[in-house]
Amino acid sequence: MHELGITRNIVAIVGEAANGRPVSRVTLEIGKLSGVMGEAIAFCFDVVAAGTALEGARLEILEINGRARCEACAAEFDTQTLFTPCPCGSRRLVRLRGEEMLIKSMQFKEAA
């Protein structure tokens, strides 16, 4: 489960950016073609965040659909897998979206 290592990296990156401020929410964008399971990230998040500035933070995961452009006919289309061909039959594709994994935003708790 490489998602545990990814979750550790997310917590470390956000924790460093927080610079000691408590975090209330983290929003991730995970592409459906990225090979990263959002459910596994969510499963690991609370355990990995324990004892850090992210402890108790809400994790929001936005799934990004795959999209590609065909190099043969220039059509753009949604793709469900890395192996989906263009409707014209070509497999010479440029991935436009769906392989990313981004820390989209983080929100901090208000100071008391």
N, C-alpha and C positions, 0 to 999 in steps of 0.2 A: 504494500500500500504506500505508494510514493506521495499520496495526499497528506500523510502525517508530516513528512519533511516540508512539503509546500506550505502547510498550515503553520509550521514553526517559522518559516521564512516570512510569511505574511505578518505574524505577530511581532517578529523582530523588526521588520521594516516600519510597521505602524507605530510600534513602541518607540523606536528611535525618532520618528517624526513627531510623536506626541511630546517628547522632551519633558517627561515627568507629569504631564497633564493626564487626568483620567479620560479614557475614551468611552463614549456611550454607544457609538454605532460605527460599523465598518461595512462599506458596500463594495462588493466584488463584481466584476464582469467576467464570466467564464464562457468561452465559445463552446458550442456543442461538438465541434471538431477538434478540440484541444487535447482530448485524451484525459482531461482532469474531471473527476466526478465531484460535482458540487455537493452531493449528499455526504460524501466522505469528508470533505472539508468541513461541512457543518457539524458532522459527528465529532470531529477532533477539536473543533475550535474552543469550546468551553474548557476542556482539559488543558490544552496548550496555553490558553490565556490566563489560567489560574496563577495568581501571584504576580501578574504584570499590570501595566496601566490599562490593559484591555479586559481585565477581569470584570465580568458582568455586562460587557458590551454586547449589543445586538448585532448579529451578522446577517446581512442581506446579500443574497446572491442573485444576480440577473443573468439569465441564460441568453447567449447571443446565437442566433441562427446562422447557419453556414450560407455563404453566397460566393459564387464564382463567375468568372468571365471566360468564355471560350475563345481560344486563340485562333480557331479555324473560322468561326462565323461571327465572332464578336458579341454573341448573345450573353446577357447576364441572367442568372437564374439562381434560385435557392437550391441548396444541396444538403441532403440529410446525412451523407457520409463522405469520407475522403475519396471514395471510389465511384461516386455517382457521375455518369457521363453527361455531357451536354445533350439536350434533346436532338441535336443533329447527329449524335453518335460519337463525336470526338471526345477524347480523354485528355487533350492538351488544354489544361485549364490553369487559370491564375486565380488563386484564392483571394477573395476580397475581404472576407469576414468569417468569423467562426472559429479561428484557431487561437484567438487571444485569451489571455488571462491577466486581468488588470485590477489593481486596487483603485477603484473609481473614486471613492471618497471616504473620509473619516470625519466623525463628529465628536467633539469634546464635551464633557460635562461642564456645566457652568460652575464657576467658583462660588463657594458659599459666602 
